[in-house]
């Protein structure tokens, strides 16, 4: 049976599966979760909607699972800008929609790595998989061999 709530736009927040985050954190050592809730934060340091991450400099290795929907564009643009300005790494988990403008204008041009995750993720402990494929977008100046190896184990990874 299909979970119809997965197809609504009522909730644009998709909590990162902890197994995926733990694998990423092991090789990236995240200092901040840039778009979290108190109960879903994956890092000791995080920003909630009340904190408004856009009021801060993103200058450390950070994880970003932004709100999905149209609002996602500003998060991706900010991740790219902050990574370029500060020379840090920002790993973004987003829906894999490579036909969209943000992919063509920002991601394909400036991401250090794009990993199309194999299979569909189960967000927030859901028993059902998401109705969309997911991708990891890494804005960085440099990736280690361990990071590239992990990304390759998660799906099809393209390093630019």
C-alpha positions as CSV (number, residue, x, y, z in Angstrom):
1,X,0.0,0.0,0.0
2,X,1.3,3.4,-0.9
3,X,1.6,6.0,1.8
4,X,-0.3,9.0,0.3
5,X,1.3,11.4,2.8
6,X,4.6,10.9,1.0
7,X,3.1,12.6,-2.1
8,X,1.7,15.7,-0.4
9,X,3.4,19.0,-0.1
10,X,2.2,19.6,3.4
11,X,5.5,18.7,5.0
12,X,8.7,19.5,3.1
13,X,11.0,18.1,5.9
14,X,12.4,14.7,5.3
15,X,14.5,13.5,8.3
16,X,17.8,12.0,7.2
17,X,18.1,8.2,7.8
18,X,20.5,7.8,10.7
19,X,22.4,5.0,9.0
20,X,23.2,7.2,6.0
21,X,24.2,10.1,8.2
22,X,26.5,7.9,10.4
23,X,28.3,6.7,7.3
24,X,28.8,10.2,6.0
25,X,29.8,11.6,9.3
26,X,32.5,8.9,9.8
27,X,34.4,10.3,6.8
28,X,33.3,13.9,6.7
29,X,33.3,14.6,10.5
30,X,30.5,17.2,10.4
31,X,30.6,20.1,12.8
32,X,27.1,21.5,12.0
33,X,23.7,20.4,10.9
34,X,22.5,23.4,9.0
35,X,18.8,22.7,8.7
36,X,17.6,20.7,11.8
37,X,14.9,20.5,14.3
38,X,15.7,20.0,18.0
39,X,14.5,16.4,17.9
40,X,16.1,15.5,14.5
41,X,19.5,17.2,14.7
42,X,22.3,15.0,13.6
43,X,25.2,17.1,15.0
44,X,25.9,18.6,18.4
45,X,25.9,22.0,16.7
46,X,22.8,22.8,14.6
47,X,20.5,25.5,13.4
48,X,16.7,25.3,13.6
49,X,14.2,27.4,11.7
50,X,14.1,29.7,14.7
51,X,17.8,30.2,14.6
52,X,17.7,30.9,10.8
53,X,21.0,29.4,9.5
54,X,21.1,32.3,6.9
55,X,22.1,34.6,9.7
56,X,25.3,32.7,10.3
57,X,28.5,32.0,8.4
58,X,28.8,28.4,7.3
59,X,32.6,28.1,7.7
60,X,33.0,24.5,9.0
61,X,32.4,21.1,7.5
62,X,28.6,20.9,7.5
63,X,25.7,18.7,6.7
64,X,22.6,20.0,5.0
65,X,19.3,18.3,4.4
66,X,17.3,21.4,3.4
67,X,13.5,21.7,3.4
68,X,12.4,20.3,0.1
69,X,10.2,22.2,-2.4
70,X,10.9,25.6,-3.9
71,X,12.7,26.8,-0.7
72,X,15.4,24.3,-1.4
73,X,16.9,26.5,-4.1
74,X,18.1,29.2,-1.7
75,X,19.7,26.6,0.6
76,X,21.7,25.0,-2.3
77,X,22.8,28.4,-3.6
78,X,23.9,29.4,0.0
79,X,25.8,26.1,0.4
80,X,27.7,26.7,-2.8
81,X,28.4,30.4,-1.9
82,X,29.6,29.6,1.7
83,X,31.8,26.7,0.6
84,X,33.4,28.8,-2.1
85,X,33.9,31.8,0.2
86,X,35.2,29.9,3.2
87,X,36.9,26.9,1.6
88,X,34.9,24.3,3.7
89,X,32.9,21.3,2.7
90,X,29.1,21.2,2.7
91,X,27.3,17.9,2.0
92,X,23.7,18.3,0.8
93,X,21.1,15.6,0.7
94,X,18.4,16.5,-1.8
95,X,15.9,14.9,-4.2
96,X,17.6,13.9,-7.4
97,X,15.9,16.1,-9.9
98,X,18.7,16.8,-12.5
99,X,16.2,18.4,-14.9
100,X,15.7,21.4,-12.8
101,X,17.3,24.9,-13.1
102,X,19.2,24.6,-9.8
103,X,20.9,21.5,-11.0
104,X,21.9,23.1,-14.4
105,X,22.8,26.5,-13.0
106,X,24.6,25.6,-9.7
107,X,25.0,21.9,-9.0
108,X,26.4,20.7,-12.4
109,X,28.7,23.8,-12.6
110,X,30.1,24.0,-9.1
111,X,29.7,20.8,-7.1
112,X,32.8,18.9,-6.4
113,X,30.9,15.6,-6.3
114,X,27.4,14.4,-7.2
115,X,26.3,11.0,-5.8
116,X,23.1,9.5,-7.1
117,X,22.1,7.2,-4.2
118,X,21.2,3.7,-5.2
119,X,17.6,2.9,-4.2
120,X,15.1,5.0,-2.4
121,X,15.7,6.2,1.1
122,X,13.4,5.7,4.0
123,X,13.3,9.1,5.7
124,X,12.5,9.7,9.4
125,X,12.2,6.0,10.3
126,X,9.3,5.6,7.8
127,X,8.4,2.1,6.8
128,X,7.9,3.3,3.3
129,X,10.6,4.5,0.9
130,X,10.5,8.0,-0.5
131,X,8.6,8.5,-3.8
132,X,11.7,10.2,-5.3
133,X,15.4,9.3,-5.8
134,X,18.0,11.1,-3.7
135,X,21.4,12.6,-4.3
136,X,24.3,13.9,-2.3
137,X,25.8,17.1,-3.5
138,X,29.2,18.0,-2.1
139,X,30.5,21.5,-2.4
140,X,34.2,21.4,-1.5
141,X,37.7,22.3,-2.6
142,X,38.9,18.8,-2.0
143,X,37.7,15.3,-1.2
144,X,39.7,12.6,0.5
145,X,40.1,9.1,-1.0
146,X,37.9,7.7,1.9
147,X,35.2,10.2,1.2
148,X,35.2,9.3,-2.5
149,X,35.2,5.6,-1.7
150,X,32.2,6.0,0.6
151,X,30.2,8.0,-1.9
152,X,30.9,5.4,-4.5
153,X,29.6,2.7,-2.2
154,X,26.3,4.6,-1.8
155,X,25.5,4.9,-5.5
156,X,26.9,6.4,-8.7
157,X,29.3,9.1,-7.8
158,X,30.7,11.7,-10.1
159,X,33.7,13.7,-9.0
160,X,34.4,16.9,-10.8
